[in-house]
Amino acid sequence: MTVLTEVDRLFTELDVVRIRKLVESLVPDSLAANLDSFEAVSPKKIPGDVVTMNSRVVIRDHQTGMQTSFTLGYPSRAAIERGFVSVLSPLGASLLGLRVGRDFSWHTPDGSQRSATLESILYQPEANGDFTA
């Protein structure tokens, strides 16, 4: 698995502002640290291969080899059965700002560690000209 460095992730300024507005106690430590340490760029400057809020992604689980697609969203939209994962979940927090092709890991509610590869981004709002999603 590849270790990420600060230059491996970018956030849009709008994503940073919106996430900071969420109740701080709900934000996982890993996401809060990313918001403070990674570069924030204008939504118009975010590369199309970076996961932003409301991006639809495909990941490949390292343990099972299965591909899964879902949309990274805010907690109010989270419903895995409808294909939405909250940015405040361990999985969601580990994806925000990640580039296609990168490996990442997260802890499940039972405490086990999972890992996957970000295979593709099917939809990224900014790449489609939607700078307010």
C-alpha positions as CSV (number, residue, x, y, z in Angstrom):
1,M,0.0,0.0,0.0
2,T,1.3,3.5,-0.9
3,V,1.8,6.0,1.9
4,L,0.1,9.4,1.2
5,T,1.9,12.6,1.6
6,E,0.4,16.1,1.8
7,V,0.8,16.7,-2.0
8,D,-1.3,13.6,-2.7
9,R,-4.6,15.3,-1.7
10,L,-6.3,18.5,-2.7
11,F,-9.6,19.9,-1.4
12,T,-11.8,22.5,-2.9
13,E,-12.2,25.6,-0.8
14,L,-15.9,25.1,-0.7
15,D,-15.6,21.6,0.6
16,V,-13.3,22.8,3.4
17,V,-15.7,25.6,4.4
18,R,-18.8,23.3,4.4
19,I,-17.1,20.5,6.3
20,R,-15.7,22.9,8.9
21,K,-19.3,24.0,9.5
22,L,-20.3,20.5,10.6
23,V,-20.3,19.9,14.3
24,E,-16.6,19.4,15.1
25,S,-17.2,16.6,17.5
26,L,-18.7,14.5,14.6
27,V,-15.7,15.0,12.3
28,P,-13.3,12.0,12.5
29,D,-9.8,13.0,13.7
30,S,-8.3,11.9,10.4
31,L,-10.6,14.2,8.4
32,A,-10.1,17.1,10.8
33,A,-6.3,16.7,10.5
34,N,-6.6,16.6,6.6
35,L,-8.6,19.8,6.6
36,D,-5.9,21.5,8.5
37,S,-2.9,20.1,6.7
38,F,-3.8,19.7,3.0
39,E,-3.9,22.4,0.4
40,A,-7.3,23.9,-0.4
41,V,-7.8,25.1,-4.0
42,S,-10.5,26.9,-5.9
43,P,-13.2,24.5,-7.2
44,K,-12.3,25.5,-10.7
45,K,-8.7,24.4,-10.2
46,I,-9.4,21.0,-8.6
47,P,-8.2,18.2,-11.0
48,G,-10.8,15.8,-12.3
49,D,-9.1,12.8,-10.7
50,V,-9.6,14.0,-7.1
51,V,-12.5,12.9,-4.9
52,T,-14.6,15.9,-3.8
53,M,-17.9,16.1,-2.1
54,N,-20.7,14.6,-4.1
55,S,-18.3,12.6,-6.3
56,R,-19.4,9.2,-7.5
57,V,-16.5,6.8,-7.1
58,V,-15.5,3.2,-7.8
59,I,-13.3,1.4,-5.3
60,R,-11.8,-2.1,-5.3
61,D,-11.6,-3.8,-1.9
62,H,-8.2,-5.4,-1.4
63,Q,-9.6,-8.2,0.8
64,T,-12.4,-9.3,-1.5
65,G,-11.4,-8.0,-4.9
66,M,-14.9,-6.7,-5.3
67,Q,-15.6,-3.3,-6.9
68,T,-18.2,-1.0,-5.3
69,S,-19.5,2.4,-6.4
70,F,-21.1,5.0,-4.3
71,T,-21.4,8.8,-3.9
72,L,-19.5,10.6,-1.2
73,G,-22.0,12.9,0.6
74,Y,-22.9,14.9,3.6
75,P,-24.3,13.0,6.6
76,S,-27.9,14.1,5.8
77,R,-27.8,12.1,2.5
78,A,-25.9,9.1,3.8
79,A,-27.6,5.8,3.1
80,I,-25.4,3.0,1.9
81,E,-28.4,1.1,0.6
82,R,-29.1,4.1,-1.8
83,G,-25.4,4.3,-2.7
84,F,-24.4,7.3,-0.5
85,V,-21.5,7.2,2.0
86,S,-21.1,10.0,4.6
87,V,-17.9,12.0,4.6
88,L,-18.0,11.6,8.4
89,S,-17.8,7.8,8.2
90,P,-14.3,6.2,8.3
91,L,-14.6,5.1,4.7
92,G,-15.8,8.5,3.5
93,A,-13.2,10.5,5.5
94,S,-10.5,8.3,4.0
95,L,-11.6,9.1,0.4
96,L,-12.0,12.9,0.4
97,G,-9.2,14.5,-1.5
98,L,-7.8,11.2,-2.8
99,R,-6.6,10.8,-6.4
100,V,-7.6,8.0,-8.7
101,G,-5.2,5.0,-8.5
102,R,-4.3,5.5,-4.9
103,D,-4.6,2.9,-2.2
104,F,-6.3,3.9,1.1
105,S,-7.4,2.3,4.4
106,W,-10.0,2.8,7.1
107,H,-11.3,1.2,10.2
108,T,-14.7,-0.5,10.3
109,P,-17.1,-0.1,13.2
110,D,-15.9,-3.4,14.6
111,G,-12.3,-2.1,14.7
112,S,-10.9,-4.1,11.8
113,Q,-8.8,-2.4,9.2
114,R,-9.9,-2.5,5.5
115,S,-8.1,-1.2,2.4
116,A,-9.0,-0.5,-1.2
117,T,-7.9,1.2,-4.3
118,L,-9.7,4.2,-5.8
119,E,-10.3,2.8,-9.2
120,S,-12.2,5.7,-10.9
121,I,-14.4,8.7,-10.4
122,L,-17.6,8.3,-12.4
123,Y,-18.8,11.8,-11.6
124,Q,-17.1,14.8,-10.0
125,P,-19.2,18.0,-9.7
126,E,-16.3,20.4,-10.4
127,A,-15.2,18.5,-13.5
128,N,-18.8,18.8,-14.8
129,G,-19.0,22.5,-14.1
130,D,-21.0,22.3,-11.0
131,F,-19.2,24.4,-8.5
132,T,-21.9,24.6,-5.9
133,A,-22.7,20.9,-5.4
